[in-house]
């Protein structure tokens, strides 16, 4: 199978591409390699892929309509895993146009490429952020998600709506994955595991927002990548008995599906910090702060649908995952100038 992976130099993109290659698929990865996060880290992720048989890379911006159309025409992919996006809730307060360009314009370009070239299945990244501050937990695909509290979340919900329209109009099979707080080796420097680990090792204070009273479905990257491939291999099909009022909002009479993919256990932020402290053998100096604009109080993934349809649920517990994260971080930073990649 020939697969396009957008955002191949990203955290999830690298791991998904690696799993595809390991099982013998041909992968073309694209990424614009922007400087939102450390470009050295992106190039280091790519270096894990470029030596492997079956992988090619093109530097490309998904917002470039002409380039994307030419790519689909030239390569004739079987399937697409669309992971490229402008990430981060807080950055959307500073640079909203980056989210429109990448998450909306870029997604239309991907949809158009899939539509015109008979793509068998488009799997794309949504986010647990779409649930906003819904008080019902755990969050399930049938819950209403009409009140996003960040522009990032709004673009991800828009992606689901856009995908459904293409599934309905053109019969394009699409599956959206609402990823829940992913962590692990090769993770992003702007996310909590990196920020906490770096600060603790350097003896700096860590910022603990909402005074630590938050919960997340922290999910290890290997589980996320495995779940993504399980979904890719099972093409979305129409639900011919679908009834919109029955709260099956993750399905449709079109070949469209949306799934949660995350840890079914929600972990308190302070427990997560304690797991990092234990793995490092070092205590954090904590600075307790109010909630930031755009943050949500809790994420908790209801994994019933993905487990029932694909037989999948995450396997890695927090202690194991954090130990693997810390081992990778120590090794990676040890090979960076002055021990600091940023």
Buried (B, 14 or more C-beta within 10 A) or exposed (E): BBBBBBBBBBBBBBBBBBBBBEEEBBBBBBBBBEEBBBEEBBEBBBEBBEEEEBBEBBEBBBBBBEBBBEBBEEBEBBBBBBBBBBBBBEBBBEBBEBBBBBBBBBBBBBBBBBBEBEBBBBBBBBBBBBBBEBEEBBBBBBBEBEEBBBBBBBBBBBBBEBBBBBBBEBEBBBBBBBBBBBBBBBBBBBBBBBBBBBBBBEEEEBEBBBEBBBBBBBBBBBBBBBBBBBBBEBBBEBBEEBEEEEEBBBBBBBBBBBBBBBBBBBBBBBEBBBBBBBBBEEEBEBEEEEEEEBBBBBBBBBBBBBBEBBEBBBEBEBEEBBBBBBEBBBEBBEEBEEEEBE
